[in-house]
Amino acid sequence: MSTTTLPPWLADQPVQGPAVPPEWFAPQPDRVSRFLLRLSARSPVWLAPLAVLACMGAAAGYTLISDPAQAEAGAEPSCILKFTTGFVCPGCGGTRAAWYLLHANVPAAARHHLLFVFAVPFLLYMYVAWAGRSVFKWRLPQLSFSPAVMITFMAVWGVWSILRNLPWAPFTAFYV
């Protein structure tokens, strides 16, 4: 039987039982995790795509009902950051852009949130490919983005978010 030595920072601690490196301990799921694992094992494969579709439909319905393009300052839906500080957050204009997209007005949607309009076709395709593969066994190619692409997108989004808060021309054109 081989003996395992403790790391130096634990060498002076009392040992109860054999010393076992942490990677040998399998984490035990808690009560909620066990419940969710049992629930997912018993759920039909079409339930997750249907739940995502229901959430997207509810968000689109809320956007259509609330008409964010005509909302006054402080009216619902309202961004708490913009309401309290006056700054536009990285997602500011996204709900209005969605409203304009739902009304097929792409230029107005791009005026409110260009990166959201850019991302929507990719997100919709990713959903259709995932749901089609899960439910109907379609063989649509899955989109996979490299970390460099994701970092570049997030950097562009961050720079764009800063530029749209600058009070000088030509950056005032980005303000919504």
C-alpha positions as CSV (number, residue, x, y, z in Angstrom):
1,M,0.0,0.0,0.0
2,S,1.4,3.4,-1.0
3,T,1.4,6.3,1.3
4,T,0.3,9.7,0.2
5,T,1.9,12.8,1.7
6,L,0.1,16.0,2.4
7,P,1.0,19.3,0.8
8,P,3.3,21.5,2.9
9,W,0.5,23.8,3.9
10,L,-1.4,20.9,5.4
11,A,1.5,19.1,6.9
12,D,1.0,20.4,10.5
13,Q,-2.8,19.6,10.4
14,P,-4.0,16.5,12.2
15,V,-4.9,13.8,9.8
16,Q,-8.0,11.6,10.4
17,G,-7.8,8.5,8.3
18,P,-5.6,8.1,5.2
19,A,-4.4,11.2,3.4
20,V,-6.4,11.5,0.1
21,P,-5.7,14.2,-2.5
22,P,-8.7,16.4,-3.2
23,E,-9.0,15.2,-6.8
24,W,-10.1,11.8,-5.5
25,F,-13.2,13.2,-3.8
26,A,-16.2,13.0,-6.0
27,P,-18.6,15.9,-5.2
28,Q,-21.9,14.8,-4.0
29,P,-24.9,16.6,-5.5
30,D,-27.1,18.5,-3.1
31,R,-30.8,18.0,-2.7
32,V,-31.8,20.5,-5.4
33,S,-29.2,19.1,-7.9
34,R,-30.4,15.6,-7.3
35,F,-34.0,16.7,-7.9
36,L,-33.1,18.5,-11.1
37,L,-31.0,15.5,-12.3
38,R,-34.0,13.1,-11.7
39,L,-36.3,15.6,-13.4
40,S,-34.1,15.9,-16.5
41,A,-33.6,12.2,-16.7
42,R,-37.4,11.7,-16.8
43,S,-38.2,14.6,-19.1
44,P,-38.9,14.2,-22.8
45,V,-36.3,15.5,-25.2
46,W,-38.6,18.0,-26.7
47,L,-39.3,19.8,-23.4
48,A,-36.1,21.9,-23.3
49,P,-36.5,23.4,-26.8
50,L,-40.2,24.0,-26.1
51,A,-39.4,25.8,-22.9
52,V,-36.9,28.0,-24.6
53,L,-39.4,28.7,-27.4
54,A,-42.0,29.6,-24.8
55,C,-39.6,32.0,-23.1
56,M,-38.7,33.6,-26.4
57,G,-42.5,33.9,-27.3
58,A,-43.2,35.4,-23.9
59,A,-40.4,38.0,-24.4
60,A,-41.7,38.8,-27.9
61,G,-45.2,39.1,-26.6
62,Y,-44.3,41.4,-23.8
63,T,-42.2,43.5,-26.2
64,L,-45.2,43.8,-28.6
65,I,-47.6,44.7,-25.8
66,S,-45.4,47.2,-24.0
67,D,-44.4,49.2,-27.1
68,P,-41.0,50.4,-25.7
69,A,-40.5,52.7,-28.7
70,Q,-43.1,55.0,-27.3
71,A,-42.4,54.6,-23.6
72,E,-41.7,57.8,-21.6
73,A,-38.7,58.1,-19.3
74,G,-39.3,56.0,-16.2
75,A,-42.2,54.2,-17.8
76,E,-42.1,50.4,-18.0
77,P,-40.1,48.8,-19.5
78,S,-37.4,51.1,-18.1
79,C,-33.7,50.6,-17.5
80,I,-32.9,51.3,-13.9
81,L,-29.3,52.3,-14.8
82,K,-30.4,54.8,-17.4
83,F,-33.2,56.1,-15.1
84,T,-30.9,56.7,-12.2
85,T,-27.6,57.8,-13.9
86,G,-28.5,58.9,-17.3
87,F,-25.9,56.6,-18.9
88,V,-26.9,54.0,-21.5
89,C,-25.9,50.5,-20.5
90,P,-24.5,47.9,-22.9
91,G,-27.9,46.5,-23.5
92,C,-29.7,49.8,-23.8
93,G,-31.9,50.0,-26.9
94,G,-32.2,46.2,-27.1
95,T,-35.9,46.0,-26.3
96,R,-36.6,48.8,-28.7
97,A,-34.5,47.1,-31.4
98,A,-36.4,43.9,-30.7
99,W,-39.7,45.8,-31.1
100,Y,-38.6,47.2,-34.4
101,L,-37.4,43.8,-35.6
102,L,-40.7,42.3,-34.8
103,H,-42.3,45.0,-37.0
104,A,-39.7,44.3,-39.8
105,N,-38.1,47.7,-39.5
106,V,-34.4,46.7,-39.6
107,P,-32.9,50.2,-40.0
108,A,-34.7,51.5,-36.9
109,A,-33.7,48.4,-35.0
110,A,-30.1,48.9,-36.0
111,R,-30.3,52.5,-34.9
112,H,-31.3,51.5,-31.4
113,H,-28.9,48.5,-30.9
114,L,-26.8,47.5,-33.9
115,L,-25.0,44.7,-32.2
116,F,-28.3,43.1,-31.1
117,V,-29.5,43.2,-34.7
118,F,-26.2,41.7,-35.8
119,A,-26.5,38.8,-33.2
120,V,-30.2,37.9,-33.7
121,P,-29.7,35.8,-36.9
122,F,-26.9,33.8,-35.3
123,L,-28.9,33.3,-32.1
124,L,-32.0,32.2,-34.1
125,Y,-29.9,29.8,-36.2
126,M,-28.3,28.3,-33.1
127,Y,-31.7,27.7,-31.6
128,V,-33.1,26.1,-34.7
129,A,-30.0,23.9,-35.1
130,W,-30.1,22.8,-31.4
131,A,-33.9,22.2,-31.3
132,G,-33.8,20.5,-34.7
133,R,-31.1,18.2,-33.6
134,S,-32.7,17.5,-30.2
135,V,-36.2,16.9,-31.4
136,F,-36.2,16.0,-35.0
137,K,-32.7,14.5,-35.4
138,W,-31.8,17.1,-38.1
139,R,-28.2,17.3,-39.1
140,L,-27.8,21.1,-39.3
141,P,-24.3,22.3,-38.7
142,Q,-23.8,23.7,-35.2
143,L,-22.2,27.1,-35.0
144,S,-19.1,27.1,-32.8
145,F,-17.2,30.3,-32.0
146,S,-13.6,30.3,-31.0
147,P,-12.6,32.2,-27.8
148,A,-10.9,34.8,-30.0
149,V,-14.2,35.5,-31.8
150,M,-16.1,35.8,-28.5
151,I,-13.5,38.0,-26.9
152,T,-13.5,40.3,-30.0
153,F,-17.3,40.5,-30.0
154,M,-17.3,41.4,-26.3
155,A,-14.5,44.0,-26.8
156,V,-16.4,45.6,-29.7
157,W,-19.5,45.6,-27.5
158,G,-17.6,47.2,-24.6
159,V,-16.0,49.9,-26.8
160,W,-19.3,50.6,-28.5
161,S,-21.0,50.9,-25.0
162,I,-18.4,53.5,-24.0
163,L,-18.6,55.5,-27.2
164,R,-22.3,55.8,-27.1
165,N,-22.1,57.5,-23.8
166,L,-19.6,60.2,-25.0
167,P,-21.3,63.6,-25.3
168,W,-19.3,64.8,-28.4
169,A,-20.0,64.5,-32.1
170,P,-19.8,62.1,-33.8
171,F,-20.5,59.8,-30.8
172,T,-23.8,61.5,-30.1
173,A,-25.2,59.7,-33.1
174,F,-25.0,56.5,-31.1
175,Y,-27.1,57.8,-28.3
176,V,-30.6,56.4,-28.1
